[in-house]
Amino acid sequence: MNETASLRARAEIDLAALRANVRVLRARASGAQLMAVVKSDAYGHGALRCARAALDAGAAWLGTATPQEALALRAAGIGGRMMCWLWTPGGPWREAVEADIDVSVSGMWALREVVDAATEAGIPARIQLKAATGLGRNGCPPADWPELVCAARTAEAAGTVRITGLWSHFACADEPGHPSIAAQLDVFRDMTEYAQKAGAEPEVRHMANSPATLTVPESHFDLVRTGIAMYGISPSPELGTSADFGLRPVMTLAASVALVKQVPEGHGISYGHHYTTSTETTLGLVPVGYADGIPRHASGRGPVLVDGKWRTIAGRVAMDQFVVDLGGDTPAPGAQAVLFGPGDRGEPSAEDWAVAADTIAYEIVTRIGARVPRVYVDKGQEHVDEGPDLS
Ligand SMILES: Cc1ncc(COP(=O)(O)O)c(C=O)c1O
């Protein structure tokens, strides 16, 4: 038996697919560099391995949300340009400056903290000023921009920071033609122009996430920041399927059927008995549950391929397991139950699970828990990582 055949569950990560997706996205935005967004353990795919694969395929930057995520990549030996954007007061500014990580600055408190850290470190901080152009989340509002730009330029003149980037983030890029897209682009152009007139000479100006990379070419500027599309998932079914964009899903989630048994008609299934067998039938026990990231909200709805047939979760998803009604079929224990994947075997997609759980496919892959080993597959070779590779 090979190393992975006996696993209770596995999230297979196809690194060749990830590299191919990076190449497809680079071709879409050929005038810009590509930042591989590997936050949240690369959307559940494993940050270190995905970062390496993305860099191999020509990504020029890596992006994370938290500084801790970026620092963990540096500690694992990943070099090159790296940026993180989700800061709170007292964050590890000095560590980030010393690790040559670009840090996002959305307001005066952050500028003050990074200037202090850079002064202590004796190294200029690489800062990227974030413009609030309409998402209504992080970023410096237009009214406060002159003060922030002026203070950042003063710090730059003093040698404590270097303004390496000007950037922003879309609210509705996954809704083609949404009026906010053009409106945000206008505000971004005005704000970058203001900063550049004030003397900022950014290496990169950037706004585009996956949907904008795929469908809003005028948003590409110098750099695109792609997450979900790199993992082979369409950012929005409205925009097209992943296949429409030439992308291939990277994660396949499967489990070994733990038990197959015969039950009579009228048998209640799982907590609360929300499913009752309508006839004598067979049940399959799939040993993954909400502790593994399977949404409890998909109880009675989530699809799974068992022995070549689509089945639907019967009753509630429990912490560690759920049940499918096999309709009299008797696959052997150990048969693979494939929850989602690229579809080669006819299995459901992460998007099918998103529909079943009233969410988006981003959440389906990102929430797969640490208890599920990631099995990295590359050109036929397999390697198992027990749990996420960055803890
Ligand atoms: C600031 C920022 N840029 C880029 C991305 C990547 O977005 P997507 O996964 O849609 O490509 C994200 C993810 O939400 C983000 O927070």
The ligand as a Gaussian input file, in Angstrom:
#p B3LYP/6-31G(d) Opt

LIG

0 1
 C       -6.014000      42.725000      -0.788000
 C       -6.271000      41.503000      -1.593000
 N       -5.786000      41.409000      -2.837000
 C       -6.006000      40.335000      -3.601000
 C       -6.759000      39.276000      -3.147000
 C       -6.991000      38.097000      -4.046000
 O       -8.330000      38.012000      -4.406000
 P       -8.805000      36.837000      -5.367000
 O       -8.733000      35.594000      -4.550000
 O      -10.190000      37.207000      -5.749000
 O       -7.865000      36.822000      -6.494000
 C       -7.322000      39.340000      -1.867000
 C       -8.179000      38.261000      -1.377000
 O       -9.249000      38.436000      -0.884000
 C       -7.062000      40.479000      -1.061000
 O       -7.540000      40.566000       0.182000

